Amino acid sequence: MRRTLFFAVLASFTFAATSFAQTAASRMAPGKGWLNDLERGKALAAKTGKPLMVVIRCDP
Amino acid sequence: MRVRLLRIQQYDLNVFEFDWDLTWAVFFMHPDGKVLGRYGGRDASGADSRNSLVGLRYAMEAAIHTHAARAEEPAPKARKPFLIGQVPTAKRMTGGGCIHCHQIKEILRAQDKEQGTWDRDKLWTYPLPENVGIRFEKDRENVVETIEKSSSADRIGLKPGDVVEKIHGLDVRSCADVQYAFHKAPVAGEIAVGWKRDGKLLEGKLVVAAGWKKTNITWRPSMLDLLPALTVYGDDLTAEEKQALGLGAAQLAFRQKDPVHSRAQAMGVRAGDVILGVDDEKLNLTVDGFLGYMRRNYLVGDRVILRLIRDGKRLDLPVKLSN
C-alpha cells in the first residue's frame, strides 16, 4: 500500500515537472500540426518534396 | 512542413542568422538547409509594424517558387556549426542556462569588448529600407511604395511600383530579407540593387556614407543597457518666457524642477536651471521629446555639453552619459 502511494506521488511529481518544463505555447505546437524537431522536419520535407517553414519564437 | 523552434542555443547561427532582438522570425528552407527566404522584421514603432498575414503569404509563395526552381541545385557545403552556447562569454553571462535570442547580441558584444574588436558601428544592425530612402508596401514587402526625394534610392532611379528582387546580391521578397541584405551590406560605399519594372530588369548601385545603418534602437532588448537616461526633468517654458530669453517659440527650453536627481546634481544641474539641449544642436522639442531624443541619438559613455541658462546667464556643463 505504502509502495503504491509512493509511486503515485512520484508519478504526479514527474507529470507536473514535465508540464512546467514546457509552456502552454510549446505544448500546443505539435497538436496544431507543428513539429518541434528541426531534423525530423527536414527529413519529412525531403521525403515529401516540400520546403520547410521554420518559425523561431522565443518561448518566455 | 512547419517547424517551431523554441530554444535558439541548440541551432546553428550560421543558418539561423537573423535580427536576434526579434521575438519571432520565420525562415523558409530547403530540406538540405539552404535558406530560401525570411519573414519578420520590425521597427521602433511596434512589434507588428512591418508584418501582415498577406505579406507572410506573399513571402511564402515566393519561397515555394524558389524551392521548386532550386530542386536540381547541389546542396550547400556543410560548415562547422556556430552554437552560441560555445562562446566563452555565454557561459559566464547565462550560467549555462537558457539563452534568449536577444542575449546572443549581448554575448557577442561582450566577446567583442573582451577581444578589443567592438566598435560603435556594430550597434547599427538590420537597417531599415528607409535609411536609403525606400518605403516598401506592407503586404508586398519588395514592392516600392514611395521613394524619398534626393535619397540614395532616388538617385539610382527607383520609383513607386518597382519590384526590388536583389539587394547586395541577395534575393529579397520580404522586409526581413531586405533588412538582412542591408545588414550584410558595407558600412559605406556602394550596394548593388536589381529591380523589375514593366517586366524589364534594371540595376543600380546605391551610394551610402558612413553612418547610413543608424536606426532607432530603443526597442531592442539587447541594447537597453546602452541607452542613456538623462536624469533632468521639468516643465516646458511658455512662449512668452522663451521670447523673454530670446529663444524661438518651438525651441527646446524647460525649467529643471526641484528636487534634482542625484546624478543630475553630480552633473552640476540645479533646480530652476533652464535647459536648452546638448552640444550645438538646435532642437525644436518638448522636454519629453528631448529625453527620447537623447535615447535615440546617444549611448551610455558618450560625452556631451549640456546647454542651460542659470540666473539669466548661459552655462555649459560637460556630461558623460550614463543609465
Interface residues (C-beta under 8 A of the other chain):
Chain A: A25 S26 A29 G33 W34 L35 N36 D37 L38 G41 K42 A43 L44 A45 A46 T48 G49 K50 P51 L52 M53 V54 V55 I56 R57 C58 D59
Chain B: M1 R2 V3 R4 L5 L6 R7 I8 Y11 F16 F18 T23 W24 A25 V26 F27 F28 M29 H30 P31 D32 G33 L36 M60 A63 I64 H67 A71 H100 C101 H102
